[in-house]
Amino acid sequence: MTSANRDDILRAPSITEAEVAELRALRGDTARVTNAFLIRLAAHIARAEAEGVINPARHFAQYLGVQRPAVLTYMRMVRNRSLTPPRY
């Protein structure tokens, strides 16, 4: 493994296509997001941060097809609703 590959791994969350599909399904096509979606997203972001991912909100915005401020808003919603993601 070259250092460039190692850096790419550290900069991208280790999330499977199935997990991305689950997040998209939980988010749905409506403007209203569910607590289930927020909790799963928060858990994935917490895991990415623990893995040393730089700017995980940018990655998850790309996965979800939204802009980065939307992901940051989702994370504020988690905090404001006092939702606790499961620990990995």
N, C-alpha and C positions, 0 to 999 in steps of 0.2 A: 504494500500500500504506500503510495507516495504521500508526501505531506499535503499536496493539493487535495487528494481524495479524503484524507483525514479531516482537513478543514471544511470540506463540503459536508461531511457527515456531521460535524459539530454544529454546522450552521443551519441544518435542516432537521426538523423534528422526525423522530422515528415513529411514523404513523403509517398504518397499512391502508391500502385502497378501500378495504372493507370499513375501516374506522372513519375514513373520509366520507364514504357513502352513508354511513350511519349518521354522521353529523349533518350532512345535507338533508337526509330524510327527516331528522328531528327538527331542523330549522324550517322546512317546508317552504311554500311559495308565498305565504302571507306575510304581512308586515309584523304580525304579533309573533314573538318567540316564546317558547315554552320554558318552564323551569328545567325540564329534562335536558333540553338542548344546552341551556346555560351551564348546568352542572357538568355535562360531558365536555363541553368546550373548556371550561375552567380546569377540569382534570387533565386534559391534554396539554393545555398551556403550562400548567404547573409541572407536568412531567418533562415537557420540552425545556423549561427553565432549569430543572434539576439536571438535565443532560448537558447543559451549557449552550443551548441554542441561543444565538444572537437574534434578537427581535422576532420572537415567535409570532407576534400578532401579524406581521407581514406575511409569514408563511400561511397562517390559517386564513387570512383574508384571501389569499390566492386560491387555497383549497376550496373555500366556500363561494368564491365568485363575488366577493364584496370588497369594499375599500377598507384599508387599515383602520380608519376612524370608527367604522362599524364594529369591528372586533373589540376595539378599546371601549366602545359604548356597551357592548355585551358584558365585558369584564366589570364595568362600573355597575351594571344591572345586577351582576352576581353579588358584588359587595353590598349594594343598597338593599337587596332582598335577603341578605344574610344567608345566602346559600353556601353550603360547604361541599366542595368536590371530594370524591373518595380519594384516599391516598394510595399511591402506587408503591 
